[in-house]
Amino acid sequence: MNREAIVIALAVALGGVLAATPIPAGAQEDDARERQERFQLFTNCALVVPDVNLQLDGDHGVSELTEERLQRAIDSRLRAARLYESPDPTLRRTTDWTIVYASVHVVAVAFHVQFEHRKLLRDPMTSETGTAGTWDRSVTGTHGGDGEYIVGPVTRFLDEFLDEYLRVNEAACTTRQREG
């Protein structure tokens, strides 16, 4: 065998060994987690439209809890992250946006908070749009008459969402901030 044939044979053999070598489980898990996070949260750093829904049923006894208070808490954090987009379609600056949905339901001394990231989906064939929830958090508890027991989880979930959203969209957000 000449030298060139030996090098080719070694390269083929090394490629075969590498192809047959299993990827460590940790690396496979990291890859799967990264793919899941990108599916859930990657939007190319789209601006975020807040959507808040508060239901107060019966004699809930919660002081100082209003939809406006929840909206302000969410809006201020989105603005601080430079991701806020208006819920009013006539005021939107872009067609590239995503949604965070906060639903709070209070019945007597109990409450339930559902927090969700909803991606905007466009059908290329019909140009119709819709949304799909891709990331969510929820909690059920009692409030003791104090609205902070309810606002707290909403802001905690939003902070968690923003941390993960900005991490997954980091390169796109850096580019958008440089351009904007």
Disulfide bonds with the S-S distance in Angstrom:
Cys45-Cys173 1.92
